Amino acid sequence: MGRTAPGFPAVRMPGMGLRRRILLVFLVFTLALAVLAGRLVTIQVVRGEALRQKALDMRLWQVPVQARRGDIVDRNGRPLATSTDVDTVYVAPAELQEAARKGQVDIEQAARDLARVLHMDPQEVYERLTVPHAFWYVKRRVTDAESRAVRQLDIPGVHITQEARRFYPRGGLAAHVLGFAGVDNQGLEGIEAYYDEKLSGKDGYIATEYDALGRPIRLPTVQARYVRPVPGLTLRLTIDETIQYIAERELERAVIQHGAKGGVIVVMDPRTGGILALASRPTYDPNRFGDFPRQNWRIKPVADAFPPGSIFKIITGSAAVDAGRVTPDTIVDDPGFLTVGGETISNWNQAGLGSVPFREGFAHSSNVVFGKMALALGKPLFYQYLDRFHIGQLTGIDLPGEATGIVPPMDQATPLDLAIMGFGQTLTTTPIQMAAAVAAVANDGMWQTPHLAQAWLDPEGQVVEEVEPAERRQVIKPETARTIRELMRGVVEQGTGSRARIPGYDVGGKTGTANKVEEGRVVQKYIGSFAGLVPVEEPRLAIVVSIDEPSGIYYGGYVAAPVFQAVARDVLRYLGVPPTREERTDPKRLRQVPNLMNLTRQEARQRAQAAGFEVTFEGGGPRVVGQFPAAGAQLEQGSTIILYTEAAFRQDEEGRVTVPDLRGLDYAAAAERLAAAGLQMEARGDREGVAAGQQPAAGTRVPIGSVVTVIFRAPASR
């Protein structure tokens, strides 16, 4: 019990329980204040800057300003891709709705007005005007007329900003090199995609401050923030616009002339590894890429692998000579066939050369000789040279989608596989792999990464980076490369590459013809190729040409070698490369080439010899379906005429063939196309003109040997 003082009433002191409760309340309040203080410190000090920026971002609504994409120019600075500024219409929905609440605008009417001037659906425009976002595009990249019309409407909340539109001033020229950029300024194909980061630059923006109700704050102390975009770098390519035009012109001509499915050309400078031209058919216009099938966008020279056929003999020959397995004068026996593992390999013409020097086996493209060379090398050494030349590997070219090709694994390859690979079958390569290999032979055995980028330039045109090949290494000895170049010269001078000759220049090359493989099966579809270099002594050009599924005669020496000749001739003149030899022909020895078409082998040989010429046959057919040079040409007495004796058009079980399409062909080309199909021609009209009609129609199945009537008209009266 508590005590009381005398004369005062008794006072009870709080008990221990009450005091504990007071202390607990005090502690709770103290802890709460500490938590709040800590929270305030966190908000004000620890996260203060981030939260201030977040608040600012909520008040500032950004309208993006696209960076100008860097130009792409050719090696001489001529523009191939550039960007132009265009207007884009956008809406700030909160600003528009605030104006609607004040009665300044009717959103539905605004949508109808905008739809009318922008040529859009009114409902679509209305949905864009009312999206729950701070910013939304109404229509991007409008025309000048549409931009003026939107400005005249003066709708609150509807504004105009600028974006960059990619433009390709040369249309479809170099389409597969350049690719294209999409609506968001992003590279989607070709070199636009490969170097997108450097080309695209960094976007800027315009930021306007808004209040809590979404209304723009229009006070003297509040200003819009503008962050300037950083333009992309300009890319200077190794491509030469003129050389690219020449390559595409000749490829287009060949595809049409031979009724082919498509084709590719790669032109390289062997001294630097730079690509001077890269052409592919079918093609497209990057300004309107959406109007073309997606397969037309495919960069076939780097993305499509194919059996190279006999152009691969350049690599096999290089390996055999470099490893000391053979010299140009080594005698090799070629009976026309080679038995490996119980299977028989034969030459393309089913004939043997006999015991001949290796140089002759090279010139006449003997499968037997090159099968023996691969076997003489053996698997480990053969595969070592494949690796050196990047066969079955990426070359590293600066384009997207590069394929490696297919090479049988060494531990699984049989001796038969090895022999067949020696002449370019069983494995697949890409045109760019073969072009890089030929360029290495042209460059005294130095392999370099093929590349398209030459230099990067800033907006003022100053070089900020020179581009060098990613890899440069010796793959064969310089003396080996010079030997192979001489053997390639023999192919053009005395062998299957005669149609690649260029007056005044020493040309080296190799023809190739390969069956296509579909779903793992060899099919009766062909790729005719030619790989060459010029001039032989100090090559300035390395060129690979492939024609995909030509109609009629399909041999590389027939369909691809003339394309090489036309491209190389015009490019050498353009580059000012002086002739390497003087052409001397005795006019007294010139004779007119006879017409040997549709004759049997024996008849053709007899008629040619009577006119003072020799002949060589390509193909296993009984009759001549094509010849080079053409009938009527002047050729020095004693020269060799190449005769093609096998048609690509096959008979069905009833002995019928398909009538080819002759429209647009001149007399000689139409006769040649029909002969290749095993048909005869009856010409009517002006033989100096072009084919304007035919009977039976193209695509009709008729018995082999049938007559096709062709009506020729002068181009002006067609």
PyMOL commands that set and color helices and strands:
alter all, ss='L'
color gray80, all
select helices_A, chain A and resi 16-46+48-59+93-101+107-118+122-129+144-153+175-178+190-194+196-200+241-257+286-291+294-297+300-303+309-322+358-363+367-377+379-388+415-421+431-442+478-494+498-500+556-559+561-575+587-589+601-610+667-676+715-717
alter helices_A, ss='H'
color red, helices_A
select strands_A, chain A and resi 60-65+72-73+79-91+136-142+158-167+180-181+187-189+204-209+225-227+234-237+262-269+274-281+331-334+337-340+343-346+354-357+446-448+453-457+463-466+472-474+508-518+521-534+541-548+590-592+614-618+626-628+634-636+640-644+656-658+680-685+690-695+701-703+707-713
alter strands_A, ss='S'
color yellow, strands_A
deselect
rebuild
show_as cartoon
